[in-house]
Amino acid sequence: MHGPECDRDYDLRVTQEQVSAPDAPEPSASPSSDEVAGVGFTYYFGRAVLVPLTRLIYRPRIEGRGNIPRKGKVIFASNHLSFIDSLIIPMFAPRPVYFLAKSSYFEGTGFRGWVSRHFFTAIGATPVERGAGQAALDALDQQRRILASGRAIALYPEGTRSLDGRLYKGRTGVAFLALEEGAQVVPVGLIGTNEAMPVGAKMPSRHPRVTVRYGAPIDLSHLGPASSGKARRLATDEIMAAIHELSGQELANTYNEVPASNPVERLKQVLPHERR
C-alpha cells in the first residue's frame, strides 16, 4: 500500500477540478484567523463543571501533560475507541482543544437543545455540516482557520471508532493538515474508553479506569510538502507509530473502512463522526 496506488488513494489536495461538485470552490489558501471564534464564558464555566465530573465518573490517569505545547498550532492525533474520546482529550489538556461535531448538536430547540448546544461548546466543539460535498470542504477550511489562528484541534487518523479495540492504519488527512499548516502533532493514546463507554451504551460504566497518554510533539516539516503523497504517507506512519507506542493496541494492519474513491469522501473519512 505504499506505492503509486496508495498515493492516489490518499491525495488530499482538493482543487476545484478534483471535487465532484462543479461549483465547489477551492478552500482558501490563507484562511483568516479572525473568522475563528475564541472560547468564552461557556467554555470556561463548562470546564469548571465537567472536569471534576469527568474525573469522578472515569477516574482518568493522565500522563504526559507536560508534552503539550502551551501555544502555537497543534493537532492532537488520537486512537479512537469511544464517543467519550472527544470529551476526554480536551478536558485534560492544558489548553483549549477544538474538534468538529455535527451541526445538529447545536441546532436543537427547547431545554434539550440548550443543554446540547452549551455542552458541546463547553468541550471545545465547533459545528460542521456533514454529508454534502461542500460541507466536507467547509470542514477542512474550518480546521485550517483554527490552526492558522495558532490554536489546537483534535482528529482521529483511523477515521472512525475501532469496534474491536485494534489500532487501524491511519489515513493521511492529519498529516496533510500538519504539513500544510506547519502544525506540530501531539500523539494521544487512549486506553479503556471503549470499556468505560462502549459503542451503543446509554450510560458510562464506572468499573474500568481510563488512561490518557499525551506523547511528545512531532515535527513533520522535514518530510516534505503537503502536496507530496510520499510525505503524507511517511508522516502518517510516523504519527500512527507514536499512537501505537502510547496505546499498546494490537495492530490491525488494514484500514477501518474501505478507502474512499473521491477527494470529498476522503475528507469526510478523517473527520470525527459517529458510527451508526
Rosetta silent file (secondary structure, phi, psi, omega in degrees, C-alpha in Angstrom):
SEQUENCE: MHGPECDRDYDLRVTQEQVSAPDAPEPSASPSSDEVAGVGFTYYFGRAVLVPLTRLIYRPRIEGRGNIPRKGKVIFASNHLSFIDSLIIPMFAPRPVYFLAKSSYFEGTGFRGWVSRHFFTAIGATPVERGAGQAALDALDQQRRILASGRAIALYPEGTRSLDGRLYKGRTGVAFLALEEGAQVVPVGLIGTNEAMPVGAKMPSRHPRVTVRYGAPIDLSHLGPASSGKARRLATDEIMAAIHELSGQELANTYNEVPASNPVERLKQVLPHERR
SCORE:     score description
SCORE:     0.000 S_00000001
   1 L     0.000   11.013 -178.372    0.000    0.000    0.000 S_00000001
   2 L  -103.774    4.877 -177.661    2.955    2.339   -0.189 S_00000001
   3 L   -87.578 -165.100 -177.597    3.176    2.524   -3.979 S_00000001
   4 H   -57.521  -36.508 -179.557    1.572    4.890   -6.501 S_00000001
   5 H   -61.178  -40.651 -179.844   -1.905    3.455   -5.904 S_00000001
   6 H   -63.768  -42.247 -178.917   -1.680    4.329   -2.224 S_00000001
   7 H   -63.446  -39.079  178.395   -0.593    7.895   -3.024 S_00000001
   8 H   -67.403  -39.452 -178.683   -3.512    8.366   -5.373 S_00000001
   9 H   -61.148  -31.600 -173.173   -5.935    6.914   -2.810 S_00000001
  10 L  -116.471   27.055  176.835   -4.872    9.401   -0.192 S_00000001
  11 L   -76.741  113.639 -176.754   -4.257   12.522   -2.240 S_00000001
  12 L  -106.963   21.530  175.757   -5.948   15.274   -0.251 S_00000001
  13 L   -79.875   95.655 -173.969   -5.012   18.198   -2.485 S_00000001
  14 L   -88.100  113.900  175.714   -8.549   19.396   -3.022 S_00000001
  15 L  -120.736  169.616 -176.926   -8.892   21.661   -6.039 S_00000001
  16 L   -61.577  -33.777 -179.218  -11.940   22.740   -7.977 S_00000001
  17 L   -71.174  -29.140 -174.676  -11.157   20.244  -10.728 S_00000001
  18 L   -82.657  -26.347 -175.576  -10.895   17.305   -8.296 S_00000001
  19 L   -80.322  137.788 -173.797  -14.146   17.875   -6.412 S_00000001
  20 L   -64.166  -35.880  179.238  -17.171   16.186   -7.911 S_00000001
  21 L   -74.850  120.512 -172.672  -19.445   19.203   -7.475 S_00000001
  22 L   -64.549  -25.562 -178.244  -18.584   21.564  -10.380 S_00000001
  23 L   -98.977   10.341 -179.199  -19.315   24.711   -8.396 S_00000001
  24 L   -74.223  122.143 -178.054  -17.404   23.646   -5.267 S_00000001
  25 L   -77.925  156.996  175.404  -14.758   26.297   -4.517 S_00000001
  26 L   -74.109  140.003  176.195  -11.198   25.549   -3.539 S_00000001
  27 L   -56.912  142.237 -178.854  -10.524   26.075    0.169 S_00000001
  28 L   -56.583  136.380 -178.473   -8.955   29.432    0.833 S_00000001
  29 L   -70.937  -27.767 -178.886   -5.152   29.307    0.706 S_00000001
  30 L  -132.198   77.333 -178.366   -4.890   31.703    3.630 S_00000001
  31 L   -59.880  139.390 -177.449   -7.861   31.284    5.933 S_00000001
  32 L   -78.681  127.067  178.463   -8.432   34.273    8.147 S_00000001
  33 H   -69.383  -17.733  179.762   -7.836   33.642   11.825 S_00000001
  34 H   -68.545  -19.032 -177.764  -10.330   36.425   12.554 S_00000001
  35 H   -81.245   -8.433 -177.034  -13.146   34.117   11.422 S_00000001
  36 L   -95.955  119.690  179.808  -12.495   31.669   14.252 S_00000001
  37 L   -73.025  137.223  177.529  -14.404   32.411   17.417 S_00000001
  38 L   -81.808  169.990  178.188  -12.405   32.141   20.603 S_00000001
  39 L   -73.553  149.787 -177.817  -13.504   30.307   23.705 S_00000001
  40 L  -132.374 -153.932 -175.481  -15.686   32.262   26.069 S_00000001
  41 H   -58.054  -43.963 -177.387  -17.608   32.055   29.312 S_00000001
  42 H   -59.099  -40.237 -179.524  -19.495   28.886   28.344 S_00000001
  43 H   -63.499  -51.663 -174.893  -16.237   27.057   27.665 S_00000001
  44 H   -70.144  -37.996  176.483  -14.549   28.005   30.936 S_00000001
  45 H   -66.293  -41.658  178.929  -17.680   27.554   33.031 S_00000001
  46 H   -61.153  -41.947  177.710  -18.311   24.214   31.327 S_00000001
  47 H   -63.121  -40.525 -179.410  -14.794   23.046   32.090 S_00000001
  48 H   -60.634  -30.070  179.308  -15.172   24.064   35.727 S_00000001
  49 H   -89.000  -45.190 -170.630  -18.189   21.766   35.918 S_00000001
  50 H   -76.734  -33.845 -178.546  -17.217   18.966   33.539 S_00000001
  51 H   -61.688  -51.016  177.062  -13.609   18.343   34.586 S_00000001
  52 H   -61.865  -37.568  179.872  -14.493   17.337   38.188 S_00000001
  53 H   -65.959  -41.778  178.664  -17.493   15.365   36.916 S_00000001
  54 H   -65.017  -39.304  176.740  -15.365   13.563   34.333 S_00000001
  55 H   -62.603  -39.906 -179.107  -12.768   12.756   36.998 S_00000001
  56 H   -66.003  -42.883 -174.872  -15.490   11.346   39.232 S_00000001
  57 H   -78.133  -47.682 -171.082  -17.028    9.141   36.537 S_00000001
  58 H  -102.233  -10.666  178.264  -13.974    7.938   34.596 S_00000001
  59 L    44.157   54.499 -171.026  -11.199    8.326   37.227 S_00000001
  60 L   -71.831  144.109  167.134   -8.663    9.023   34.479 S_00000001
  61 E   -94.790  122.935 -177.542   -4.935    8.566   34.723 S_00000001
  62 E  -109.790  122.058 -179.204   -3.369   11.470   32.844 S_00000001
  63 E  -124.783  139.793  172.507    0.179   11.054   31.566 S_00000001
  64 L    82.140   20.145  178.170    2.378   13.405   29.561 S_00000001
  65 H   -57.749  -30.437  179.757    0.525   16.703   30.016 S_00000001
  66 H   -68.562  -12.985  178.060    3.914   18.377   30.024 S_00000001
  67 H   -78.098  -13.504 -173.052    4.440   17.271   26.424 S_00000001
  68 L   -83.708  120.962  175.308    1.696   19.561   25.165 S_00000001
  69 L   -59.358  136.169 -176.503    2.907   22.892   23.707 S_00000001
  70 L   -78.872  -14.868  177.489    1.137   25.717   25.537 S_00000001
  71 L  -151.945  169.157 -179.748    0.757   27.800   22.384 S_00000001
  72 L    93.891  173.019 -177.038    1.055   27.549   18.622 S_00000001
  73 L   -71.613  122.620 -178.911   -0.513   25.278   16.007 S_00000001
  74 E  -139.289  138.010  171.401   -1.110   21.781   17.368 S_00000001
  75 E  -115.861  119.166  172.057   -3.021   18.749   16.125 S_00000001
  76 E   -83.028  116.231 -179.512   -3.911   16.106   18.709 S_00000001
  77 E  -110.200  115.144 -170.641   -3.897   12.813   16.782 S_00000001
  78 E  -125.732  155.725  163.980   -5.514   10.022   18.764 S_00000001
  79 L   -67.576  163.496 -172.248   -6.704    6.471   18.537 S_00000001
  80 L  -136.629  110.877 -174.415  -10.493    6.297   18.589 S_00000001
  81 L  -119.687  -23.018 -171.211  -12.389    3.811   20.741 S_00000001
  82 L  -154.701  160.559  175.257  -15.472    5.548   22.114 S_00000001
  83 L   -57.586  -33.160 -175.015  -17.805    8.518   21.848 S_00000001
  84 L   -75.581   -6.367  178.586  -16.242    9.917   25.032 S_00000001
  85 H   -55.679  -41.005 -178.268  -12.810   10.266   23.388 S_00000001
  86 H   -74.661   -7.060  170.900  -13.803   13.741   22.195 S_00000001
  87 H   -93.680  -44.602 -174.352  -14.676   14.624   25.792 S_00000001
  88 H   -66.195  -45.385 -174.821  -11.616   13.108   27.460 S_00000001
  89 H   -59.312  -54.315 -178.379   -8.941   14.625   25.192 S_00000001
  90 H   -73.063  -27.532 -176.866   -9.861   18.317   25.615 S_00000001
  91 H   -62.416  -31.861 -173.297  -10.962   18.048   29.243 S_00000001
  92 L  -114.378   11.810  172.081   -7.474   17.197   30.464 S_00000001
  93 L   -85.876  147.268 -176.529   -5.348   19.188   28.040 S_00000001
  94 L   -82.671   14.181  178.789   -3.801   22.367   29.491 S_00000001
  95 L  -151.059  158.688  178.143   -5.127   24.483   26.603 S_00000001
  96 L   -60.615  136.790  178.240   -8.363   24.702   24.591 S_00000001
  97 E  -125.867  125.079 -178.864   -8.692   21.930   22.009 S_00000001
  98 E   -98.918  143.903  169.071  -11.205   22.213   19.199 S_00000001
  99 E  -142.956  159.651 -176.541  -12.837   19.359   17.353 S_00000001
 100 E   -87.749  136.801  177.561  -15.603   19.197   14.786 S_00000001
 101 E  -133.104  154.435 -179.044  -19.049   17.990   15.757 S_00000001
 102 E   -56.642  136.177 -177.394  -22.255   17.594   13.789 S_00000001
 103 H   -61.557  -23.859 -179.431  -24.116   20.881   13.471 S_00000001
 104 H   -61.958  -25.089  177.707  -27.303   19.165   14.650 S_00000001
 105 H   -65.963  -20.467 -176.049  -25.836   19.129   18.170 S_00000001
 106 H  -104.663   -2.508 -170.002  -26.039   22.947   18.144 S_00000001
 107 L  -111.210    3.639 -178.628  -29.418   23.376   16.455 S_00000001
 108 L   -67.338  160.542  179.916  -31.840   21.706   18.859 S_00000001
 109 L  -111.412  166.830  177.868  -34.753   23.572   20.379 S_00000001
 110 H    71.303 -167.635 -177.175  -36.108   23.787   23.886 S_00000001
 111 H   -63.453  -41.454 -179.360  -34.250   22.855   27.046 S_00000001
 112 H   -62.761  -40.796  177.544  -32.652   19.749   25.497 S_00000001
 113 H   -65.366  -38.886  178.205  -31.306   21.792   22.596 S_00000001
 114 H   -62.800  -44.926  179.301  -29.969   24.412   25.003 S_00000001
 115 H   -62.717  -46.405 -179.021  -28.175   21.753   27.058 S_00000001
 116 H   -60.982  -46.427 -178.229  -26.707   20.088   23.954 S_00000001
 117 H   -61.279  -45.666 -178.065  -25.501   23.385   22.494 S_00000001
 118 H   -73.942  -32.514  177.654  -23.831   24.520   25.701 S_00000001
 119 H   -63.827  -49.202 -177.296  -22.356   21.095   26.446 S_00000001
 120 H   -70.362  -31.903  173.234  -20.612   20.830   23.088 S_00000001
 121 H   -64.690  -39.181 -177.763  -19.467   24.436   23.270 S_00000001
 122 H   -65.335  -28.048 -178.667  -18.049   23.728   26.725 S_00000001
 123 L   -99.025   12.099  173.137  -15.891   20.862   25.454 S_00000001
 124 L    87.859   16.593 -179.629  -14.470   22.849   22.529 S_00000001
 125 E   -80.183  145.313  173.478  -16.656   21.520   19.714 S_00000001
 126 E  -121.542  137.176 -173.691  -17.293   23.597   16.600 S_00000001
 127 E   -74.742  143.635  175.360  -20.305   22.839   14.385 S_00000001
 128 E  -147.841  139.663  174.537  -19.939   21.461   10.878 S_00000001
 129 L   -74.218  142.927  177.937  -22.440   20.127    8.375 S_00000001
 130 L  -120.461  151.655  172.298  -21.820   16.535    7.334 S_00000001
 131 L   113.523  -54.332 -176.898  -22.800   14.619    4.247 S_00000001
 132 L   -82.701  156.735 -178.827  -22.648   17.041    1.322 S_00000001
 133 H   -60.560  -45.520  179.545  -19.513   17.647   -0.729 S_00000001
 134 H   -63.505  -33.163  179.212  -19.372   21.345    0.067 S_00000001
 135 H   -62.687  -38.624  178.948  -19.805   20.541    3.758 S_00000001
 136 H   -64.916  -40.616  177.416  -16.642   18.433    3.693 S_00000001
 137 H   -65.564  -39.730  177.805  -14.712   21.306    2.130 S_00000001
 138 H   -62.980  -37.015  178.877  -16.133   23.686    4.722 S_00000001
 139 H   -64.337  -44.056  177.191  -14.990   21.311    7.466 S_00000001
 140 H   -60.709  -45.141 -179.853  -11.457   21.283    6.081 S_00000001
 141 H   -61.774  -38.348  179.032  -11.497   25.067    5.848 S_00000001
 142 H   -62.611  -43.346  178.768  -12.704   25.330    9.444 S_00000001
 143 H   -64.568  -39.883  179.330   -9.826   23.209   10.689 S_00000001
 144 H   -65.292  -38.979  178.907   -7.345   25.265    8.695 S_00000001
 145 H   -64.192  -41.424  179.294   -8.729   28.501   10.139 S_00000001
 146 H   -62.127  -46.286  179.289   -8.409   27.168   13.667 S_00000001
 147 H   -65.433  -41.146 -179.275   -4.802   26.133   13.076 S_00000001
 148 H   -61.681  -24.755  178.776   -3.991   29.396   11.276 S_00000001
 149 L   -85.109    4.688  177.641   -5.106   31.241   14.409 S_00000001
 150 L    81.887   24.095 -176.836   -2.458   29.378   16.423 S_00000001
 151 L  -108.241 -172.649 -174.398   -4.875   27.034   18.171 S_00000001
 152 E  -120.206  142.828  175.407   -5.227   23.286   18.636 S_00000001
 153 E  -127.219  163.010  176.614   -7.559   20.731   17.060 S_00000001
 154 E  -122.543  134.915  179.316   -8.157   17.027   17.658 S_00000001
 155 E  -140.166  161.374  179.060   -8.542   14.415   14.909 S_00000001
 156 L  -117.379  105.271 -177.562   -8.626   10.639   14.588 S_00000001
 157 L   -59.225  -26.086  179.459   -6.341    9.323   11.815 S_00000001
 158 L   -68.779  -21.617  176.259   -8.184    5.980   11.764 S_00000001
 159 L    96.815  -33.750  178.612  -11.263    7.811   10.506 S_00000001
 160 L  -157.814  173.851 -176.146  -13.849    6.198   12.776 S_00000001
 161 L   -69.178  143.659  174.385  -14.096    4.254   16.003 S_00000001
 162 L   -82.406  120.540 -178.762  -12.477    0.846   16.316 S_00000001
 163 L   -84.234  -17.037 -178.171  -15.179   -1.654   17.218 S_00000001
 164 L  -111.270    4.700  176.817  -12.751   -4.451   18.091 S_00000001
 165 L    83.912   -4.631  178.920  -10.180   -2.420   20.039 S_00000001
 166 L   -82.601  159.995  177.325   -7.401   -2.812   17.471 S_00000001
 167 E   -95.382  119.082 -177.130   -5.438    0.110   16.036 S_00000001
 168 L   -91.612  165.069  178.940   -6.127    0.512   12.325 S_00000001
 169 L   -62.229  146.782 -177.479   -3.940    2.092    9.668 S_00000001
 170 L   -87.719  145.382  172.035   -4.046    5.857    9.556 S_00000001
 171 L   -88.625  160.958 -167.981   -5.430    7.971    6.780 S_00000001
 172 L   -90.546    8.831 -178.956   -3.347   10.891    5.622 S_00000001
 173 H   -62.125  -40.497  178.695   -5.718   13.760    6.428 S_00000001
 174 H   -64.112  -44.776  178.896   -3.982   14.626    9.700 S_00000001
 175 H   -61.915  -40.841  178.529   -0.585   14.606    8.001 S_00000001
 176 H   -57.210  -49.254 -179.719   -1.938   16.792    5.203 S_00000001
 177 H   -64.939  -41.423 -179.096   -3.115   19.449    7.650 S_00000001
 178 H   -63.603  -44.602 -178.911    0.069   19.278    9.722 S_00000001
 179 H   -70.180  -40.309 -177.885    2.326   19.644    6.691 S_00000001
 180 H   -69.164  -39.633 -175.015    0.216   22.339    5.054 S_00000001
 181 H   -97.276   -5.028 -177.955   -0.192   24.463    8.178 S_00000001
 182 L    68.175   33.983 -178.071    3.177   23.764    9.805 S_00000001
 183 L   -91.515  145.431  170.311    1.476   22.360   12.892 S_00000001
 184 E   -78.121  149.572  178.514    3.063   20.078   15.463 S_00000001
 185 E  -110.870  123.438  174.379    1.296   16.779   16.067 S_00000001
 186 E  -100.431  109.750  177.964    0.753   15.559   19.630 S_00000001
 187 E   -71.505  144.377 -179.576    0.026   11.807   19.545 S_00000001
 188 E  -128.511  130.994  174.367   -2.554   10.612   22.057 S_00000001
 189 E  -111.714  116.512  177.659   -3.050    7.096   23.355 S_00000001
 190 E  -102.112  133.099 -179.155   -6.424    6.395   24.946 S_00000001
 191 E  -128.216  126.838  174.059   -6.852    3.231   26.997 S_00000001
 192 L    90.125   -3.548 -179.236  -10.106    1.921   28.410 S_00000001
 193 H   -67.584  -29.834  178.483  -12.545    4.434   26.912 S_00000001
 194 H   -71.220  -22.736  175.964  -14.242    1.635   24.966 S_00000001
 195 H   -87.768  -33.083  179.319  -14.883   -0.186   28.245 S_00000001
 196 H   -71.865  -34.494  178.805  -15.957    2.932   30.114 S_00000001
 197 L  -144.816   81.433 -178.538  -18.438    3.875   27.382 S_00000001
 198 L   -62.880  156.708  176.257  -18.910    1.041   24.846 S_00000001
 199 L   -57.959  128.068  178.897  -20.403    1.737   21.431 S_00000001
 200 L    92.140  -11.911 -179.301  -24.182    1.831   21.801 S_00000001
 201 L   -72.253  144.578  178.382  -24.170    2.258   25.597 S_00000001
 202 L   -89.703  -30.088 -177.545  -26.528    4.846   27.071 S_00000001
 203 L  -131.512  147.520  179.241  -24.649    5.293   30.341 S_00000001
 204 L   -72.266  155.324  173.724  -20.952    5.035   31.254 S_00000001
 205 L   -97.892  138.546 -178.204  -19.543    2.195   33.330 S_00000001
 206 L   -93.928   -2.628 -175.054  -17.573    3.173   36.429 S_00000001
 207 L   -72.444  -54.259 -179.481  -15.615   -0.048   36.741 S_00000001
 208 L   -78.663  146.106  173.783  -12.759    0.448   34.265 S_00000001
 209 L   -93.594  150.396  179.986  -10.432    3.420   34.623 S_00000001
 210 L  -100.697  138.052  175.166   -9.481    5.488   31.623 S_00000001
 211 E  -116.532  133.708  177.177   -5.870    6.314   30.787 S_00000001
 212 E  -120.906  120.435  179.629   -4.882    9.286   28.624 S_00000001
 213 E  -117.811  116.351  175.387   -1.302    9.479   27.376 S_00000001
 214 E   -95.422  122.353 -178.714   -0.096   12.594   25.590 S_00000001
 215 L   -88.241  174.416  177.871    3.098   11.916   23.669 S_00000001
 216 L   -65.606  141.781 -179.249    5.946   14.229   22.733 S_00000001
 217 L   -63.298  144.142 -177.935    5.067   16.630   19.889 S_00000001
 218 E  -110.840  126.425  174.312    6.131   15.534   16.416 S_00000001
 219 L   -98.752  117.896 -174.885    7.547   17.975   13.859 S_00000001
 220 L  -103.197    2.807 -170.883    6.888   16.583   10.380 S_00000001
 221 H   -60.940  -25.539 -177.454    8.198   19.505    8.333 S_00000001
 222 H   -73.224  -10.936 -174.898   11.361   17.650    7.297 S_00000001
 223 H   -82.385  -16.952  178.982    9.344   15.068    5.365 S_00000001
 224 L   126.251 -178.044 -177.310    8.335   17.400    2.551 S_00000001
 225 L   -77.328  161.629  178.564    5.354   19.462    1.377 S_00000001
 226 L   -63.484  -23.268 -179.342    1.701   18.563    1.852 S_00000001
 227 L   -73.573  -11.904 -178.846    1.399   18.139   -1.919 S_00000001
 228 L   -88.808  118.435  176.957    3.701   15.091   -1.781 S_00000001
 229 H   -61.118  -36.342  179.190    1.875   11.789   -1.415 S_00000001
 230 H   -65.102  -43.123  179.632    5.080   10.201   -0.133 S_00000001
 231 H   -62.786  -41.947  179.666    5.487   12.889    2.555 S_00000001
 232 H   -63.939  -40.696 -178.711    1.897   12.442    3.678 S_00000001
 233 H   -69.069  -43.065  178.525    2.257    8.670    3.891 S_00000001
 234 H   -63.203  -42.362  179.540    5.563    8.839    5.790 S_00000001
 235 H   -63.625  -41.846  179.299    4.131   11.436    8.168 S_00000001
 236 H   -63.371  -43.443  179.256    1.035    9.331    8.771 S_00000001
 237 H   -62.649  -37.686  178.470    3.092    6.235    9.500 S_00000001
 238 H   -66.550  -41.125  178.028    5.200    8.202   11.997 S_00000001
 239 H   -62.866  -46.275 -177.078    2.070    9.503   13.729 S_00000001
 240 H   -67.171  -34.297  177.338    0.484    6.050   13.916 S_00000001
 241 H   -63.877  -38.924  178.909    3.688    4.508   15.284 S_00000001
 242 H   -68.364  -40.231  177.291    3.669    7.087   18.086 S_00000001
 243 H   -63.150  -42.143 -179.884   -0.001    6.412   18.859 S_00000001
 244 H   -62.155  -40.916  179.275    0.689    2.668   18.930 S_00000001
 245 H   -62.603  -34.722 -178.923    3.557    3.141   21.365 S_00000001
 246 H   -80.064  -38.318 -173.893    1.247    5.081   23.684 S_00000001
 247 H   -89.942  -27.506 -178.638   -1.861    2.906   23.425 S_00000001
 248 L    67.274   19.517 -178.226   -0.255   -0.549   23.186 S_00000001
 249 L   -73.070  155.682  170.010   -3.104   -1.754   20.970 S_00000001
 250 L   -67.547  137.815 -179.454   -2.930   -4.753   18.687 S_00000001
 251 E   -83.958  134.433  179.190   -2.292   -3.593   15.127 S_00000001
 252 L   -85.935  -25.355 -179.587   -4.970   -4.370   12.550 S_00000001
 253 L    57.045   30.873  174.641   -2.658   -3.704    9.561 S_00000001
 254 L  -155.256  173.075  179.551   -5.641   -2.631    7.475 S_00000001
 255 L   -88.563  149.730 -177.927   -7.965    0.345    7.189 S_00000001
 256 L   -69.623  -27.086  175.055  -11.038    0.691    9.357 S_00000001
 257 L  -137.518  157.814  176.247  -13.139    1.443    6.288 S_00000001
 258 L   -61.861  130.073 -179.926  -12.568    0.920    2.587 S_00000001
 259 L   -53.487  137.629 -178.572  -10.644    3.983    1.317 S_00000001
 260 L   -67.271  155.720 -173.523  -12.975    6.489   -0.319 S_00000001
 261 L   -95.517   -5.350 -179.901  -12.930    6.827   -4.083 S_00000001
 262 L  -143.319  160.999 -173.930  -13.032   10.622   -4.359 S_00000001
 263 H   -58.301  -38.824 -178.597  -11.483   13.630   -2.594 S_00000001
 264 H   -63.723  -44.689  179.243  -14.668   14.742   -0.843 S_00000001
 265 H   -65.205  -34.502  178.738  -15.251   11.322    0.704 S_00000001
 266 H   -65.596  -38.493  176.717  -11.593   11.170    1.789 S_00000001
 267 H   -63.549  -42.006 -178.477  -12.007   14.471    3.628 S_00000001
 268 H   -65.144  -33.454 -175.844  -15.131   13.189    5.345 S_00000001
 269 H   -67.948  -26.642 -177.260  -13.417    9.996    6.491 S_00000001
 270 H   -86.307   -9.869 -179.839  -10.807   11.823    8.552 S_00000001
 271 L   -81.294  143.165  175.757  -13.387   13.870   10.472 S_00000001
 272 L   -60.371  135.532  178.561  -14.627   12.577   13.827 S_00000001
 273 L  -157.913  164.536 -179.443  -18.053   11.038   13.423 S_00000001
 274 L   -89.955  142.031  172.850  -20.372    8.507   14.960 S_00000001
 275 L   -93.519  125.419 -179.522  -20.740    5.003   13.630 S_00000001
 276 L   -95.374    0.000    0.000  -24.408    4.000   13.439 S_00000001
